[in-house]
Amino acid sequence: GILALVVIGPIGTYAGKGLSWLILLIQKHAGWLAMALMAAFMPLIVMTGMHWAFSSIFLIASVATPDSLILPAMLAANIAQGAASLAVAVKTKNKQTREVASAASISALLAGVTEPALYGVTLKYRKPLYAAMISGGITGLFMGIVNLKAYAFAVPSVIALPQFIYNGAPKNIVYAVIVAVVSAILSFTLTLILGFNEDAPEA
C-alpha cells in the first residue's frame, strides 16, 4: 500500500499528464491523426486506467465547448469492442465463452462499458482486440477528417448517440451514426476473419 501511494501513484499521475499533453499537442497540429490514434489505442488506455487522465478534458469540453477528441474516440472504440465480443459469441463453440462474450457485447454496445469485453474477451484472445483497434483507427481517421464533436457528456454507446445531436451542425449526428455502424461492421468482420484460439494461454 505504501509503495502504491509513494511510487506507483505519482508515476501514474505524471504518465497520465504526459499522455494528455502529447495527445493535445498532436491534436493541435494534426487533429485527424490525434483522433485516429486515440480511437485505435483507447482499449489499451482503458486497460491501464489512463483514460481517467482525460476526464477533466472531456468534462470541461462537453460543458463549455464541444468535445472533438475524447468522447468521439470512445464512441468508435466502445462500439468496436462490443462488436468484436459479439463476433466471438457468434463464432465460439464454447457455451461459457458465448455467454460471457454476449453479455460483454451488450455492455459495450448499449452502455459503453468496455471492461467486461476487454478483460473477459478481446484481451484474453488477443486477435479480437487487434480487430477492435484496427476498426477504431480507421473510423477515428474518418472522425478526424469530418471533425466529429460530442455536445453533451455521456459514455459513448448506441443509446448515447443523441450526445452528437446539435441543431447548428445537422450532419454531426449523421457522421456519428456512420462511425457506429462502420465500426461495428468492421470490427465484427475482422474478428471473424482473424479468428481466435480458445486454447491459447490468457493474456
C-alpha angles and dihedrals in degrees: 000000000000091000090051092051098042103035116009096041096054092043090053091048094052092043090053092049091048092051091049091049092049095048092047090049091053091046091053093056102026113016094175092056094048091053093048092049094046094049093046098047099035092104090057091044090052091045091059094040091242092128087082088065087070096048095098090049098054094036092055092040094050091052103037102024135358116280110240098176125029104037095041090049090050090052092060093041096046094048091046092052091050093048093048090052090048090053090052090051091051096046103039122097092200113099095207092049090050092052093048094045093046093052091045092051092052090049093052099040099043104027103024090234104138103171094093090051094043100046098029102042125359100042090041093057096029099203093072086053090053089050091052092048093049090049091048092051094050096046089041090059089053091049091051092051095049092037096232113202136195114219099189136034116255133126101267115250140125093282092045095058091109087076086078094056117109127158091217092057108035093171092059095081089045090056090047092053090048090052092049094048097043093044091052096046095043095047093045093049095045091050091053091047096045092041124192137245112235090190093057117109115264119259 
